[in-house]
Amino acid sequence: MLQQLTDRVFFLPCDPATDRPCLGYLRGDRFSVMIDAGNSPAHAALLLEELRGAGLPRPRFVALTHWHWDHTFGLPGLDAAAAACSRTGRMLERMLGWKWDDASMAERLRAGEDILFCDEMIRREYPDRGKIALRPADLLYEDRLDLLPGGCSCRLLRVGGPHSDDCVTALIPEEGVLFLGDAYCEDMHHGEPHYPRAATERLISSLRALDFTVAVGGHCPPLSRADLFGYLEGVEKR
Ligand SMILES: [Zn+2]
């Protein structure tokens, strides 16, 4: 169910059953922006249906927060132009060549290209993995892109951090909202999930420089600024 966070910002909450992340939406005067594409066209369609029901326009752009499947596999279900930082774009190109039969998935697990949690969730989201189709990005930027939808702005900023080097946050300063994607999450791809200290410190200082009061993470309910930094400073000490 679509939730309204501020005058212009909405989001579809995450759904852990198949690891569907939160999807963001910004209503501009001239066009609208979606944050993250979802983990399948069915997931993306859920947001589009909610928007239709609320009388809100379809997004013209979709901003990808990082390459992970649950944030990007919804792209083929969208006609919005996909904006990605160049690192995310490179990973999308690479995944276009991936196959989804059991042997190929097992080989990626063995090679450390994917992790068991994602493998299991992909199988749940796609009972028929023959239906998995990916789409590359439409526009690439290096570390920062400003979208100007009218009446507000949406600054896409690569912050990297422990979770993935390509992590981007979407700041809507006029609304005091920061979409975090998974930037606040741990490193899942190198051994046991953990927060490497240096990367976490750099992330905290990058986020501190941003002007927001509410942060929307990919897999949790919205957090106040104080709660976000309380959490990140807590994990940093572990
Ligand atoms: Zn992720």
Residues whose N, C-alpha, C, O or C-beta is under 5 A from the ligand:
A	BS01	ZN	H68 D182
